[in-house]
């Protein structure tokens, strides 16, 4: 029970990576706030954890909305007794060549990935500082936090930006015992990635199978997708690590796609 007595606020936690992390955290003793744009799905995910004997709540939140973020974090503190861990995971994907990207889609991508990370960080840090018991802030980056791929200009830009935010939080949070790190997965077979396959196939003029083999997995050492469990285990490592020795860092979980 590595997280017994801890409270975790996880965005985008009604499905995919966020849901897997929330489940593992609950199994390790944490109280969990499932924060998701889809309130109904968040409540369902929370009820699943409750049925397993874990303490959890489901919250509807648009991470780009300042008021909603502040209110949902405050609701977490009130219902669960504080906040010790933030998983900034909410995200979407839109793929186009740069010359075809609309400004509206560019701004939407940066708002969800970067504005959302900032707003949730600020809201959670305030409570962590007041509580005087430290904390862990964990960002869901990507191999695209370090590498680039075609068709993903705003995504790559945003994921690179999370690295800078995390390093700044690590420096500012150190005196309060607040650590900040970035998880950098390769392609994980979630609905977000599944939706990309036909989009990239159309944009590149190749088959779905060629997208998987020759685009998504071509630089891995074994041609395998990263799993949600792989990512959740790294999220547990960052959350449970007891000191500032591990802060301001990033960890690739990518089957060797990136080794930087």
Backbone as CSV, one residue per row, in Angstrom:
resi,resn,N_x,N_y,N_z,CA_x,CA_y,CA_z,C_x,C_y,C_z
1,UNK,0.849,-1.192,0.000,0.000,0.000,0.000,0.886,1.245,0.000
2,UNK,1.523,1.504,-1.125,2.512,2.577,-1.214,1.906,3.976,-1.106
3,UNK,0.595,4.093,-1.340,-0.037,5.417,-1.319,-1.104,5.531,-0.232
4,UNK,-1.022,4.700,0.784,-2.031,4.726,1.833,-2.083,6.100,2.496
5,UNK,-3.291,6.649,2.603,-3.482,7.949,3.214,-3.311,9.119,2.275
6,UNK,-2.911,8.863,1.018,-2.727,9.934,0.043,-4.022,10.187,-0.727
7,UNK,-4.151,11.407,-1.239,-5.299,11.786,-2.070,-4.773,12.181,-3.446
8,UNK,-5.332,11.572,-4.485,-4.896,11.837,-5.852,-6.023,12.445,-6.675
9,UNK,-5.678,13.464,-7.433,-6.606,14.121,-8.366,-6.084,13.811,-9.763
10,UNK,-6.865,13.059,-10.543,-6.414,12.554,-11.838,-7.337,13.075,-12.936
11,UNK,-6.785,13.820,-13.872,-7.621,14.344,-14.961,-7.658,13.355,-16.128
12,UNK,-8.738,13.427,-16.887,-8.928,12.485,-17.983,-8.965,11.058,-17.486
13,UNK,-9.563,10.855,-16.301,-9.444,9.571,-15.608,-10.627,8.637,-15.815
14,UNK,-11.559,8.995,-16.683,-12.700,8.120,-16.923,-12.395,7.030,-17.948
15,UNK,-11.227,7.120,-18.595,-10.871,6.125,-19.605,-9.362,6.132,-19.806
16,UNK,-8.877,5.164,-20.559,-7.495,5.150,-21.005,-6.462,5.178,-19.896
17,UNK,-5.399,5.941,-20.127,-4.287,6.007,-19.185,-4.719,6.519,-17.824
18,UNK,-5.533,7.559,-17.816,-5.978,8.135,-16.549,-6.732,7.133,-15.704
19,UNK,-7.589,6.351,-16.329,-8.365,5.349,-15.589,-7.457,4.266,-15.019
20,UNK,-6.464,3.838,-15.791,-5.541,2.809,-15.316,-4.724,3.318,-14.134
21,UNK,-4.289,4.568,-14.200,-3.519,5.152,-13.097,-4.393,5.274,-11.859
22,UNK,-5.609,5.779,-12.028,-6.521,5.923,-10.891,-6.779,4.575,-10.221
23,UNK,-6.948,3.530,-11.009,-7.210,2.188,-10.470,-6.013,1.682,-9.664
24,UNK,-4.818,1.838,-10.227,-3.633,1.366,-9.512,-3.409,2.177,-8.241
25,UNK,-3.621,3.473,-8.304,-3.478,4.305,-7.113,-4.452,3.850,-6.016
26,UNK,-5.700,3.589,-6.410,-6.696,3.140,-5.435,-6.288,1.806,-4.822
27,UNK,-5.766,0.908,-5.643,-5.314,-0.385,-5.133,-4.150,-0.235,-4.171
28,UNK,-3.381,0.844,-4.347,-2.233,1.098,-3.476,-2.597,1.968,-2.277
29,UNK,-3.906,2.169,-2.054,-4.365,2.816,-0.838,-4.761,4.267,-0.950
30,UNK,-4.643,4.879,-2.118,-4.988,6.293,-2.263,-6.497,6.493,-2.372
31,UNK,-6.945,7.635,-1.905,-8.282,8.120,-2.221,-8.161,8.862,-3.548
32,UNK,-9.120,8.645,-4.443,-8.937,9.135,-5.811,-10.115,9.981,-6.278
33,UNK,-9.791,11.140,-6.861,-10.777,11.957,-7.547,-10.644,11.709,-9.043
34,UNK,-11.699,11.151,-9.629,-11.756,10.913,-11.073,-12.292,12.191,-11.714
35,UNK,-11.422,12.980,-12.311,-11.820,14.249,-12.923,-11.820,14.081,-14.438
36,UNK,-12.957,14.357,-15.063,-13.070,14.118,-16.494,-14.086,15.079,-17.095
37,UNK,-13.917,15.381,-18.367,-14.879,16.241,-19.063,-16.263,15.615,-19.053
38,UNK,-16.298,14.276,-19.109,-17.556,13.526,-19.112,-17.924,13.159,-17.679
39,UNK,-18.820,13.935,-17.076,-19.187,13.724,-15.677,-19.776,12.339,-15.447
40,UNK,-20.661,11.900,-16.324,-21.292,10.590,-16.149,-20.251,9.483,-16.155
41,UNK,-19.311,9.550,-17.095,-18.256,8.541,-17.165,-17.363,8.595,-15.934
42,UNK,-17.117,9.801,-15.415,-16.305,9.948,-14.209,-16.988,9.292,-13.016
43,UNK,-18.286,9.481,-12.914,-19.026,8.877,-11.809,-19.063,7.360,-11.922
44,UNK,-19.180,6.859,-13.133,-19.159,5.402,-13.337,-17.810,4.831,-12.926
45,UNK,-16.730,5.495,-13.360,-15.387,5.024,-13.018,-15.172,5.059,-11.504
46,UNK,-15.679,6.111,-10.858,-15.553,6.212,-9.404,-16.352,5.112,-8.707
47,UNK,-17.538,4.819,-9.234,-18.374,3.774,-8.610,-17.717,2.407,-8.732
48,UNK,-16.961,2.190,-9.815,-16.246,0.923,-9.967,-15.188,0.768,-8.880
49,UNK,-14.505,1.849,-8.570,-13.505,1.810,-7.506,-14.167,1.636,-6.144
50,UNK,-15.285,2.318,-5.961,-16.023,2.188,-4.701,-16.492,0.752,-4.487
51,UNK,-16.943,0.120,-5.567,-17.410,-1.260,-5.472,-16.292,-2.214,-5.076
52,UNK,-15.058,-1.810,-5.368,-13.897,-2.627,-5.008,-13.379,-2.285,-3.614
53,UNK,-14.120,-1.420,-2.905,-13.739,-1.072,-1.542,-12.816,0.117,-1.422
54,UNK,-12.673,0.876,-2.496,-11.795,2.038,-2.483,-12.616,3.315,-2.313
55,UNK,-11.961,4.364,-1.844,-12.636,5.649,-1.679,-12.368,6.499,-2.902
56,UNK,-13.437,6.912,-3.590,-13.276,7.665,-4.834,-14.499,8.544,-5.083
57,UNK,-14.276,9.630,-5.808,-15.361,10.500,-6.246,-15.186,10.785,-7.730
58,UNK,-16.301,11.055,-8.409,-16.266,11.425,-9.823,-16.638,12.883,-9.993
59,UNK,-15.836,13.610,-10.757,-16.043,15.042,-10.948,-16.030,15.384,-12.433
60,UNK,-16.932,16.274,-12.827,-16.917,16.788,-14.181,-16.105,18.071,-14.233
61,UNK,-15.110,18.125,-15.115,-14.286,19.339,-15.206,-13.710,19.496,-16.607
62,UNK,-13.820,20.705,-17.114,-13.126,21.111,-18.334,-11.824,21.748,-17.870
63,UNK,-10.683,21.117,-18.144,-9.423,21.599,-17.592,-8.994,22.942,-18.155
64,UNK,-9.658,23.415,-19.210,-9.341,24.736,-19.750,-10.179,25.832,-19.099
65,UNK,-11.079,25.444,-18.203,-11.969,26.389,-17.542,-11.454,26.648,-16.127
66,UNK,-10.964,27.848,-15.884,-10.336,28.179,-14.602,-11.265,27.931,-13.421
67,UNK,-12.505,28.374,-13.534,-13.445,28.234,-12.430,-13.740,26.767,-12.141
68,UNK,-13.953,25.969,-13.198,-14.242,24.553,-12.996,-13.071,23.816,-12.346
69,UNK,-11.861,24.153,-12.755,-10.684,23.515,-12.156,-10.602,23.848,-10.679
70,UNK,-10.717,25.127,-10.341,-10.624,25.538,-8.939,-11.708,24.868,-8.093
71,UNK,-12.924,24.817,-8.633,-14.032,24.226,-7.884,-13.855,22.721,-7.703
72,UNK,-13.388,22.040,-8.732,-13.246,20.586,-8.633,-12.113,20.196,-7.688
73,UNK,-11.032,20.967,-7.687,-9.944,20.688,-6.752,-10.408,20.964,-5.325
74,UNK,-11.128,22.068,-5.127,-11.669,22.366,-3.793,-12.632,21.277,-3.336
75,UNK,-13.446,20.752,-4.261,-14.379,19.675,-3.925,-13.630,18.408,-3.525
76,UNK,-12.496,18.155,-4.182,-11.668,16.999,-3.831,-11.133,17.137,-2.414
77,UNK,-10.607,18.313,-2.103,-10.058,18.558,-0.769,-11.142,18.378,0.296
78,UNK,-12.318,18.897,0.020,-13.414,18.804,0.991,-13.880,17.370,1.175
79,UNK,-14.016,16.636,0.082,-14.575,15.279,0.156,-13.561,14.246,0.632
80,UNK,-12.292,14.421,0.255,-11.305,13.372,0.504,-10.238,13.765,1.522
81,UNK,-10.272,15.011,1.980,-9.378,15.387,3.069,-8.036,15.963,2.669
82,UNK,-7.950,16.514,1.480,-6.698,17.132,1.049,-6.355,16.748,-0.364
83,UNK,-5.115,17.027,-0.760,-4.635,16.607,-2.076,-3.119,16.448,-2.021
84,UNK,-2.646,15.288,-2.429,-1.224,14.964,-2.360,-0.600,14.685,-3.728
85,UNK,-1.425,14.300,-4.686,-0.912,13.892,-6.001,-1.798,14.483,-7.087
86,UNK,-1.176,15.101,-8.065,-1.878,15.527,-9.280,-1.341,14.728,-10.451
87,UNK,-2.242,14.121,-11.191,-1.895,13.543,-12.498,-2.565,14.405,-13.555
88,UNK,-1.768,15.214,-14.248,-2.281,16.052,-15.337,-2.219,15.231,-16.619
89,UNK,-3.341,14.607,-16.940,-3.376,13.607,-18.011,-4.333,13.945,-19.146
90,UNK,-5.303,14.820,-18.905,-6.321,15.100,-19.927,-5.677,15.565,-21.227
91,UNK,-6.134,15.006,-22.333,-5.571,15.400,-23.621,-6.401,14.893,-24.782
92,UNK,-6.164,15.482,-25.932,-6.796,15.050,-27.170,-5.726,15.028,-28.260
93,UNK,-6.112,14.563,-29.433,-5.198,14.585,-30.565,-5.940,15.035,-31.808
94,UNK,-5.313,15.915,-32.564,-5.795,16.349,-33.881,-4.591,16.315,-34.806
95,UNK,-4.705,15.666,-35.948,-3.556,15.554,-36.851,-3.861,16.188,-38.208
96,UNK,-2.945,17.041,-38.644,-2.992,17.680,-39.962,-1.592,18.151,-40.308
97,UNK,-1.284,18.312,-41.588,-0.067,19.042,-41.947,-0.174,20.487,-41.437
98,UNK,0.961,21.106,-41.154,0.953,22.458,-40.610,0.149,23.411,-41.480
99,UNK,0.325,23.307,-42.782,-0.348,24.270,-43.674,-1.856,24.092,-43.695
100,UNK,-2.351,22.968,-43.167,-3.788,22.728,-43.133,-4.382,22.867,-41.735
101,UNK,-3.520,23.103,-40.722,-4.019,23.250,-39.359,-4.735,24.575,-39.199
102,UNK,-5.952,24.528,-38.699,-6.647,25.782,-38.409,-6.113,26.355,-37.097
103,UNK,-6.172,27.658,-36.972,-5.732,28.307,-35.740,-6.604,27.865,-34.570
104,UNK,-7.889,27.646,-34.845,-8.803,27.206,-33.785,-8.368,25.854,-33.220
105,UNK,-7.980,24.918,-34.092,-7.532,23.609,-33.616,-6.192,23.713,-32.889
106,UNK,-5.296,24.576,-33.384,-4.032,24.815,-32.706,-4.280,25.290,-31.277
107,UNK,-5.148,26.285,-31.141,-5.417,26.862,-29.826,-6.115,25.854,-28.912
108,UNK,-6.993,25.034,-29.488,-7.688,24.019,-28.692,-6.693,23.017,-28.112
109,UNK,-5.758,22.576,-28.934,-4.758,21.605,-28.482,-3.898,22.183,-27.366
110,UNK,-3.413,23.397,-27.543,-2.560,24.007,-26.522,-3.340,24.318,-25.249
111,UNK,-4.606,24.687,-25.408,-5.422,24.992,-24.231,-5.595,23.755,-23.354
112,UNK,-5.927,22.624,-23.961,-6.165,21.406,-23.176,-4.869,20.895,-22.551
113,UNK,-3.803,20.835,-23.341,-2.567,20.240,-22.846,-1.756,21.168,-21.954
114,UNK,-1.669,22.448,-22.310,-0.830,23.364,-21.540,-1.619,24.200,-20.543
115,UNK,-2.692,24.856,-21.000,-3.498,25.633,-20.050,-4.056,24.712,-18.968
116,UNK,-4.512,23.530,-19.374,-5.048,22.586,-18.403,-4.008,22.160,-17.386
117,UNK,-2.782,21.938,-17.847,-1.705,21.563,-16.925,-1.411,22.699,-15.953
118,UNK,-1.356,23.919,-16.463,-1.095,25.064,-15.593,-2.208,25.255,-14.564
119,UNK,-3.452,25.231,-15.012,-4.565,25.501,-14.102,-4.676,24.446,-13.003
120,UNK,-4.527,23.194,-13.368,-4.613,22.140,-12.343,-3.405,22.183,-11.416
121,UNK,-2.231,22.500,-11.960,-1.032,22.632,-11.128,-1.209,23.741,-10.101
122,UNK,-1.631,24.891,-10.565,-1.789,26.035,-9.652,-2.796,25.715,-8.548
123,UNK,-3.930,25.141,-8.936,-4.971,24.835,-7.954,-4.491,23.817,-6.927
124,UNK,-3.809,22.773,-7.393,-3.352,21.733,-6.467,-2.181,22.205,-5.612
125,UNK,-1.272,22.968,-6.194,-0.117,23.445,-5.433,-0.536,24.313,-4.254
126,UNK,-1.547,25.126,-4.445,-2.021,25.976,-3.345,-2.374,25.129,-2.126
127,UNK,-3.106,24.053,-2.368,-3.521,23.189,-1.262,-2.336,22.406,-0.698
128,UNK,-1.454,21.925,-1.573,-0.275,21.194,-1.104,0.579,22.070,-0.191
129,UNK,0.758,23.318,-0.573,1.556,24.244,0.237,0.888,24.490,1.582
130,UNK,-0.425,24.724,1.557,-1.158,24.986,2.808,-1.137,23.776,3.737
131,UNK,-1.183,22.572,3.150,-1.225,21.342,3.956,0.094,21.039,4.657
132,UNK,1.200,21.535,4.069,2.540,21.312,4.632,2.889,19.823,4.746
133,UNK,2.476,19.039,3.735,2.854,17.624,3.739,3.425,17.190,2.387
134,UNK,3.879,18.179,1.615,4.508,17.875,0.333,3.504,17.441,-0.716
135,UNK,4.018,16.832,-1.773,3.126,16.370,-2.826,3.889,15.966,-4.071
136,UNK,3.167,15.387,-5.013,3.737,14.957,-6.293,2.861,15.460,-7.420
137,UNK,3.471,16.161,-8.366,2.767,16.638,-9.552,3.369,15.916,-10.746
138,UNK,2.515,15.212,-11.471,2.977,14.334,-12.547,2.241,14.687,-13.832
139,UNK,3.015,14.970,-14.863,2.439,15.350,-16.156,2.517,14.185,-17.122
140,UNK,1.445,14.006,-17.909,1.463,12.992,-18.949,2.038,13.636,-20.207
141,UNK,3.342,13.467,-20.349,4.005,13.934,-21.555,3.879,12.883,-22.640
142,UNK,4.959,12.691,-23.360,4.967,11.770,-24.488,6.403,11.667,-24.970
143,UNK,6.688,10.639,-25.747,7.949,10.665,-26.487,8.027,11.962,-27.288
144,UNK,6.848,12.499,-27.645,6.815,13.772,-28.371,7.154,14.969,-27.486
145,UNK,7.448,14.725,-26.217,8.046,15.763,-25.386,9.523,15.948,-25.740
146,UNK,10.080,14.974,-26.474,11.505,14.990,-26.809,11.781,14.821,-28.301
147,UNK,10.820,14.246,-28.993,10.961,13.981,-30.423,9.835,14.691,-31.179
148,UNK,9.917,14.683,-32.489,8.855,15.261,-33.308,8.356,14.227,-34.311
149,UNK,7.116,14.384,-34.715,6.538,13.572,-35.778,5.739,14.479,-36.694
150,UNK,5.587,14.068,-37.920,4.791,14.850,-38.863,3.328,14.850,-38.437
151,UNK,2.608,15.862,-38.841,1.162,16.013,-38.678,0.742,16.422,-37.261
152,UNK,1.705,16.646,-36.354,1.358,16.842,-34.947,1.968,18.112,-34.354
153,UNK,1.990,19.182,-35.109,2.678,20.396,-34.651,2.211,20.884,-33.277
154,UNK,0.908,21.053,-33.030,0.510,21.549,-31.713,0.733,20.528,-30.599
155,UNK,0.553,19.258,-30.897,0.760,18.218,-29.892,2.221,18.183,-29.454
156,UNK,3.124,18.171,-30.422,4.555,18.160,-30.118,4.945,19.422,-29.357
157,UNK,4.426,20.555,-29.778,4.709,21.822,-29.105,4.246,21.784,-27.654
158,UNK,3.030,21.311,-27.439,2.476,21.253,-26.086,3.251,20.275,-25.206
159,UNK,3.567,19.111,-25.737,4.273,18.115,-24.934,5.689,18.572,-24.594
160,UNK,6.332,19.297,-25.501,7.618,19.905,-25.152,7.423,20.935,-24.039
161,UNK,6.346,21.695,-24.113,6.078,22.721,-23.107,5.906,22.157,-21.711
162,UNK,5.322,20.972,-21.607,5.137,20.346,-20.298,6.470,20.082,-19.601
163,UNK,7.504,19.818,-20.376,8.823,19.593,-19.779,9.305,20.850,-19.066
164,UNK,9.123,22.004,-19.706,9.538,23.253,-19.083,8.720,23.586,-17.853
165,UNK,7.407,23.354,-17.925,6.549,23.606,-16.776,6.961,22.718,-15.608
166,UNK,7.195,21.455,-15.875,7.555,20.515,-14.813,8.854,20.917,-14.132
167,UNK,9.838,21.326,-14.891,11.121,21.719,-14.306,10.962,22.958,-13.427
168,UNK,10.113,23.882,-13.867,9.870,25.083,-13.067,9.151,24.732,-11.768
169,UNK,8.147,23.868,-11.865,7.424,23.432,-10.665,8.375,22.722,-9.712
170,UNK,9.294,21.920,-10.244,10.255,21.215,-9.395,11.102,22.203,-8.600
171,UNK,11.528,23.284,-9.232,12.350,24.282,-8.542,11.529,25.078,-7.531
172,UNK,10.327,25.494,-7.921,9.513,26.292,-7.014,8.916,25.456,-5.885
173,UNK,8.649,24.197,-6.163,7.996,23.352,-5.168,8.933,22.688,-4.187
174,UNK,10.233,22.723,-4.468,11.185,21.963,-3.659,11.125,22.328,-2.179
175,UNK,11.035,23.605,-1.872,11.054,24.020,-0.465,9.803,23.584,0.289
176,UNK,8.769,23.178,-0.461,7.541,22.683,0.163,7.454,21.162,0.120
177,UNK,8.496,20.512,-0.407,8.458,19.056,-0.548,7.576,18.591,-1.690
178,UNK,7.349,19.479,-2.668,6.512,19.141,-3.829,7.429,18.765,-4.993
179,UNK,7.272,17.550,-5.483,8.066,17.050,-6.601,7.264,17.121,-7.894
180,UNK,7.965,17.226,-9.021,7.294,17.306,-10.319,8.078,16.509,-11.348
181,UNK,7.382,15.641,-12.066,8.034,14.804,-13.074,7.103,14.572,-14.258
182,UNK,7.668,14.100,-15.350,6.923,13.878,-16.588,7.071,12.430,-17.036
183,UNK,5.949,11.798,-17.332,5.955,10.466,-17.942,5.883,10.651,-19.453
184,UNK,6.756,9.953,-20.174,6.813,10.113,-21.631,6.557,8.779,-22.331
185,UNK,5.286,8.410,-22.496,4.986,7.132,-23.151,5.199,7.196,-24.661
186,UNK,5.438,6.023,-25.221,5.323,5.872,-26.658,3.853,5.691,-26.992
187,UNK,3.562,5.084,-28.118,2.163,4.877,-28.494,1.531,3.801,-27.608
188,UNK,0.431,4.170,-26.982,-0.347,3.261,-26.137,-1.668,3.009,-26.844
189,UNK,-2.102,1.785,-26.904,-3.299,1.427,-27.685,-4.562,1.815,-26.910
190,UNK,-4.819,3.106,-26.870,-6.025,3.667,-26.257,-6.929,4.186,-27.363
191,UNK,-8.178,4.568,-27.047,-9.045,5.152,-28.073,-8.417,6.365,-28.753
192,UNK,-7.620,7.154,-28.007,-6.958,8.318,-28.596,-6.029,7.906,-29.729
193,UNK,-5.285,6.831,-29.525,-4.360,6.350,-30.556,-5.115,5.641,-31.672
194,UNK,-6.114,4.830,-31.309,-6.897,4.138,-32.332,-7.518,5.115,-33.325
195,UNK,-7.955,6.252,-32.823,-8.558,7.257,-33.703,-7.536,7.873,-34.654
196,UNK,-6.275,7.894,-34.231,-5.231,8.486,-35.072,-4.895,7.627,-36.278
197,UNK,-5.066,6.315,-36.134,-4.583,5.408,-37.175,-5.225,5.702,-38.530
198,UNK,-6.558,5.727,-38.647,-7.141,6.039,-39.957,-6.884,7.480,-40.389
199,UNK,-6.789,8.407,-39.419,-6.509,9.798,-39.778,-5.132,9.931,-40.414
200,UNK,-4.140,9.266,-39.808,-2.792,9.325,-40.372,-2.712,8.560,-41.688
201,UNK,-3.425,7.446,-41.770,-3.424,6.682,-43.018,-3.932,7.540,-44.169
202,UNK,-5.006,8.283,-43.926,-5.552,9.149,-44.968,-4.595,10.275,-45.308
203,UNK,-4.019,10.903,-44.281,-3.128,12.041,-44.517,-1.845,11.625,-45.241
204,UNK,-1.354,10.415,-44.928,-0.098,9.956,-45.513,-0.281,9.100,-46.764
205,UNK,-1.519,8.723,-47.066,-1.790,7.910,-48.240,-1.297,6.486,-48.120
206,UNK,-1.394,5.914,-46.901,-0.972,4.541,-46.666,-2.076,3.798,-45.917
207,UNK,-1.879,2.497,-45.691,-2.901,1.701,-45.010,-2.792,1.857,-43.492
208,UNK,-3.861,1.445,-42.802,-3.831,1.451,-41.340,-2.679,0.601,-40.805
209,UNK,-2.485,-0.570,-41.406,-1.425,-1.467,-40.956,-0.052,-0.835,-41.144
210,UNK,0.121,-0.078,-42.237,1.401,0.598,-42.460,1.627,1.723,-41.458
211,UNK,0.551,2.382,-41.039,0.683,3.409,-40.007,1.223,2.784,-38.721
212,UNK,0.633,1.654,-38.333,1.066,0.994,-37.100,2.523,0.541,-37.201
213,UNK,2.856,-0.158,-38.271,4.182,-0.769,-38.398,5.264,0.237,-38.760
214,UNK,4.975,1.124,-39.698,6.017,1.968,-40.272,6.045,3.391,-39.738
215,UNK,5.020,3.765,-38.955,4.999,5.102,-38.368,5.038,5.010,-36.841
216,UNK,4.036,4.356,-36.272,3.916,4.346,-34.817,4.986,3.516,-34.120
217,UNK,5.291,2.351,-34.656,6.163,1.420,-33.942,7.507,1.185,-34.614
218,UNK,7.796,1.917,-35.656,8.996,1.601,-36.441,10.292,1.831,-35.670
219,UNK,10.294,2.751,-34.701,11.522,3.047,-33.970,11.608,2.340,-32.619
220,UNK,10.641,1.474,-32.307,10.736,0.690,-31.072,11.717,-0.461,-31.288
221,UNK,12.167,-1.053,-30.198,13.129,-2.158,-30.319,12.456,-3.481,-30.634
222,UNK,11.138,-3.550,-30.414,10.463,-4.841,-30.558,9.130,-4.775,-31.298
223,UNK,8.776,-3.593,-31.835,7.516,-3.477,-32.569,6.286,-3.611,-31.710
224,UNK,6.384,-3.262,-30.446,5.278,-3.430,-29.511,4.744,-2.082,-29.032
225,UNK,3.424,-2.034,-28.801,2.815,-0.875,-28.167,3.158,-0.862,-26.677
226,UNK,3.309,0.327,-26.108,3.346,0.495,-24.660,1.935,0.225,-24.137
227,UNK,1.815,-0.295,-22.921,0.493,-0.596,-22.363,0.113,0.415,-21.290
228,UNK,-1.168,0.472,-20.986,-1.623,1.367,-19.916,-1.017,0.948,-18.585
229,UNK,-0.807,-0.341,-18.386,-0.197,-0.820,-17.152,1.248,-0.358,-17.036
230,UNK,1.976,-0.365,-18.145,3.351,0.138,-18.144,3.382,1.574,-17.612
231,UNK,2.490,2.394,-18.130,2.465,3.812,-17.769,2.019,3.993,-16.322
232,UNK,1.017,3.226,-15.903,0.516,3.341,-14.531,1.603,3.004,-13.517
233,UNK,2.446,2.043,-13.817,3.513,1.663,-12.896,4.536,2.787,-12.724
234,UNK,4.801,3.509,-13.803,5.709,4.654,-13.694,5.044,5.776,-12.898
235,UNK,3.744,5.969,-13.117,3.008,6.971,-12.348,3.045,6.642,-10.852
236,UNK,3.016,5.369,-10.512,3.113,4.957,-9.113,4.507,5.259,-8.567
237,UNK,5.532,4.975,-9.345,6.903,5.280,-8.924,7.050,6.757,-8.582
238,UNK,6.610,7.631,-9.480,6.738,9.066,-9.247,5.917,9.527,-8.045
239,UNK,4.739,8.958,-7.874,3.869,9.376,-6.771,4.394,8.916,-5.424
240,UNK,4.980,7.731,-5.377,5.385,7.130,-4.108,6.807,7.490,-3.698
241,UNK,7.597,8.033,-4.606,8.997,8.323,-4.276,9.048,9.325,-3.128
242,UNK,9.862,9.070,-2.103,9.731,9.829,-0.856,10.490,11.138,-0.751
243,UNK,11.419,11.446,-1.677,12.258,12.629,-1.494,12.379,13.440,-2.780
244,UNK,13.008,14.613,-2.637,13.277,15.484,-3.780,14.403,14.974,-4.675
245,UNK,14.951,13.804,-4.371,15.997,13.246,-5.227,15.473,12.973,-6.632
246,UNK,14.179,12.682,-6.737,13.577,12.394,-8.040,12.568,13.482,-8.352
247,UNK,13.042,14.571,-8.932,12.155,15.679,-9.304,12.744,16.413,-10.503
248,UNK,11.880,17.017,-11.295,12.318,17.707,-12.500,12.802,16.773,-13.584
249,UNK,12.355,15.524,-13.533,12.847,14.507,-14.455,11.738,14.039,-15.401
250,UNK,12.152,13.293,-16.413,11.202,12.658,-17.323,11.657,11.234,-17.557
251,UNK,10.697,10.351,-17.770,11.011,8.936,-17.980,10.266,8.420,-19.203
252,UNK,11.021,7.929,-20.168,10.437,7.363,-21.372,9.904,5.962,-21.084
253,UNK,8.707,5.689,-21.589,8.094,4.361,-21.469,7.655,3.999,-22.884
254,UNK,8.619,3.566,-23.704,8.367,3.594,-25.141,8.949,2.417,-25.917
255,UNK,9.320,1.337,-25.226,9.947,0.209,-25.918,11.177,0.668,-26.711
256,UNK,11.913,1.616,-26.145,13.153,2.052,-26.772,12.997,3.008,-27.924
257,UNK,11.768,3.481,-28.189,11.565,4.416,-29.302,12.495,5.617,-29.134
258,UNK,12.486,6.213,-27.975,13.399,7.318,-27.680,14.265,6.900,-26.510
259,UNK,15.555,7.150,-26.611,16.478,6.777,-25.541,17.220,7.988,-25.004
260,UNK,16.591,9.149,-25.067,17.221,10.370,-24.565,16.748,10.662,-23.151
